[in-house]
Amino acid sequence: MISQSADPLAELVANLKKLPGVGEKTATRFAYHILNMKKDDILAMANAIKRISDDVKTCSVCFNFTYTDPCDICSSQSRNNSVICVVERPVDLNTIEKAGIFKGRYHVLHGVINMLNNSGPEDIKLAELLNRLAKESVKEVIAALSPTTEGEATALYLQRIIKPMGIKVTRLASGIPMGSALEYVDQYTLTRAMENRTEI
């Protein structure tokens, strides 16, 4: 009898279930869809996944995912160096970039302060942000964090440690519902929030 781990279909389903929001039924549906694809398309998908593993890293400046270091945004000569938009995750940076509403630079924290999960300031890229602020001529830091309890706590912490450096700290304006993640906010709401950001 063949064990389940030796069954390539079962193995694919098990791996697809690791994706966020994908349960047994959805993973099984995806797996059968992949089976019905042309072999070249399956190999192209597998190669794209392998390239992500091999070639994508974090930018040494802003900590966004990138295949070049520094990333295209950090190396661009057309961005505003005086403003840094701080986000929780690379997907949040991508959401803001797609909206085309911000022309400054970014810093990805890769998390927020969450004492319930034992995630403190030392567990996210805060020290790296402070190091950037000490070296660069930054006039404003935008705390573009999701309006959750943890996001609010992190924004207030940023305000407390950055404002004494003589740098203005702002946050996105109201319009983003409390408890929602930035990646699910529509571009109009995000644009209004960015344009009407307030100082902390």
N, C-alpha and C positions, 0 to 999 in steps of 0.2 A: 504494500500500500504506500502510495506517495504521500509524504507529509505535506502539510499546507505550506510550509516555508519553501518547498521545492516547486510549488505551483506558481509559475510566473504571473498568472492573472491575479491570484490571491496576493502575491507580493506587491503587484502594482496597486491593487485596491488598498492594501495596508499603508503604502507610502502616500497615496493620494489623500487618505484620511488625516494625514498630518497637516494638511493645509487648513487654514482658518475657515470655519463655517462649512467644512465638508464632512458629512457623516457617511455612514455605510452605504446608503442608497445612492447618494450623489457620487461617491467615489466609484461605485460599481458602474453607474451610468457613464462616467468619464472613461473608465477602463474599457468598456465595450465600444465606446465611440473611438477611442484610440485604436482598438483592434480593427475597426472598419476603415481606418485611414489608409492611404497609400503608404507603402514601405518607406519611400523617400521622405514623406512628410513626418512619419514617426521618427526617422533618423535625424531629420532636421530639428525636431523638437528636443530629442535627446541631446543633440550637439549643443543647442542653445542652453540647456540646463547645465551641461558640462562646462561650457564657456563661462557661465555665471560663477560656478565653483572655482574655476581656474583663474579667471581674468579680473573679476570684480573685487575691488577692495574698498577701504574707506579712505577718503581724502585726508591727508595729514594736516590740512588746515581747518576745514569745516566739518569733517567726519561724515559727509554724505557718501553714498555708494558711488563709485566711479571706476572707470577702466583706465584713467590716466591720473597721475598725481603730480601737481595738484589738479583738481577737477576743472572742467571747462568754466564754471562760474568763478572760482577763485583765481583762475589765470586770465580771465577776461579783463581787458583794459577799459571797457565801457561801463563797468558796474560802479556804483557809488560806494566808495570805501568807508565813508563816514557813518554808515548805518548797517547794523548787523541784526538780522531777523533770527531769533532763536526759536527752534522748533523741537518737538519731542522725537520725531522719527523721520527717516528719509522720505517716506510717503507723504508727510505733511509738506516738506519742501517741494516735492513734485506737484502737489495740489496748488500751492501758491504760484509756482512757476507757470503752470498751465493756464492760470487765470491771467497772467501777464500784468500783474498789478504792482510788482515790486522789482526795483532795479538796483537794490543794494546787494549786500552779501549775506551769507547764512552761517548758522552754527547749529549742528544737530547734536542734541543732548544724549540721544539713545536711551531715553527713559525720563521719568519724572521722580520727584521725591515722594516716596510712599512708605511711611513708617510701618504701616500694617504688613507690608511685604518685606520689611527690613531693607528698603532701598533709600539710602541717605544721599546727601550731596556728593559724597566720595564715590558713589556707585555710578554716577553719570558724568558726562563730559563737561563738568563745571570748572574744574581746575584748568582745563585746556582753554575754556572761554576766557577766564580771568587772565591767563597768560597772553592771549591775543589782545585783550583790551589794554594790557600794560605795554604792548609793543606797537599797536596800531593807533592811528589818530581817529578814534571812534567818538562820535558825538551823541549817537542814539542807539539804544538796544531795544528792539521790539520783542516783547514776550508773546510770541504767536503760539500759545499753548492751548490745547483743547480745554473748554470751560468745564472741567471736572474738578472735584475737590482736590485731587492730586495736582492737576494743572495750575489751579489757583494758588496752592501752597508753594509750588515751585516758582511761580511768577512773583509772589511776595518775597520769597527768599532771594531771587535775583535782584529785586528792587533794593533790598536791605544791604546786599554786599556790593552792588554796582554804583548806586547813587552817591555814596561817599567819594567815589573816584571822579566825581564831577561830570558823569555821563548821564544823560536823560534816559529814563526807562519808561517805555510806553507799553500798553497792551492793546490787543484788538478790541474795538468798540463792541457794544452790545448789538445783538442781531444774530449772533451764533447761539443757539439754544444751549442752556446749561446741561451738561452731561453728554453732549454729542461730541463725536470725533471730527477733526478737521477734514478728513478724507471724504466725509459724507455731506459736507456743506456745499451748496451750489455756488457757482462762481459769482453771481450777483451779490449774494449775502456776504461772501468772503471779501469782495471788492469794497462793499460799504464798510465792513468791519475794519479793513486795512486803512481806508481813507479817513475814517473817524476814530482812529485809535486814540486812547487817552493816556496821560502820564500817570504812572503809579506813584 
